[in-house]
Amino acid sequence: MSSRDQALEATLACIAAGGMKGFTVEDVAQEAGLSRATLYRYFPGGRDQLVGETVTWEVGRFFARLAGAIDDAPDFRTRVEWGLAFAHRSLREHPAFQRAMASDQGEIQARLAGIAPIVVGVIRSYLEPLLEAETLVDGVTPTEAADHLARLIGSLIVDEGTWDLGDPAQVKELVDRWLLAGIVVIDLT
Amino acid sequence: MGAIAAGERRHLSTGPERVADAALACIADHGVRAVTVERIAVEAGVSRASVYRWFPGGRSDVLLAAGRQELDRFFTELEPRLAAAETLDDVLAEGLAGAVRFLRDSKPLHTLLENEPELVMPHLAFDAMGTAFAVAATLAERHLRRFLDEDDARRATELVARLALSHTLSPSADLDVGDLDAARHHVRRFVTPGLVPPSNPA
């Protein structure tokens, strides 16, 4: 792991332990086994930059883990179902995310909102090639379908709202009636 | 609520409403950072003590009240358009396009989102704390119940609200759902197909 990644990993641990505001750059340096000077060299914007880049980095790693977990799904709609279920389980057991939601909900939501275009882009890039291989409803293009789904999936993962993504029946209804109904030709019989 | 003109409203308004009005005006003229309890108290013609009595959280609560007042204005303007909508697609499209346009064009809401995201974001959530969504749900469900049962009405509202927020935070170069025709086209293709079975055209 590079020194930079060590710093990000250490920041994640500090967030899990003390919340988003409950640590200093010195704490991260100690956790990472790096000097303060090294940290400030990598993150001249200080604590704010460190936290911001940690969030972006971990979001990327989260989606990589998610993609890996659903890689051998038998079909597209199952892949989306598995993805939502995995995201639900994974985030419930994610120490830094859970701690941030408990003690700094506004800040973590604000930071995630700030990188919403990145999140949408990551999910869209993942979905588009998959949709190109599917039989889509007449007149729907893979690009626009991927964009629409990426927005809703990105939104649902971070904030389930009235849905319980830990309930397989609800995930199935969400996917069949609300996400894919107008996109993928589904055999409902 | 009704469509009360701004001038009339000031005669009828309570102290807290005048404070929220003053905060909105301050945001519009000078930006969010210019809002202080002291300044708003003067502009609303009330004492600082009164402001803290009505808004124990101080500046944060005043800002939230301003945001809430602006949202109320949006819902007041949206209601007649929802009532006049003839089909399910039209109701959802008016909600989607209206929300996106309002979030984009309302300087106070836009500025609040930009400058105080930590304060505002929890209130735009879709969980129990999300007051904005709760209000949207109440309004929309009234008009969606013409077409959908209670559960579907709530879920359709949530989905449209999610799309509106997403398009606000991550604008698309290819699709402007703030345009009513584009919103209708989008809703018809991506939102309502699962709600109306193919054998029962709406």
Interface residues (C-beta under 8 A of the other chain):
Chain A: Q105 G106 E107 Q109 A110 A113 G114 A116 P117 V120 V137 G139 V140 T143 E144 A145 D147 H148 R151 L152 G154 S155 L156 D159 E160 G161 T162 D176 R177 W178 L180 A181 G182 I183
Chain B: P117 E118 L119 M121 P122 A125 F126 D127 M129 G130 F133 R154 R155 E158 L159 R162 L163 L165 S166 H167 L169 S170 S172 D174 L175 H186 R189 F190 V191 T192 P193 G194 L195
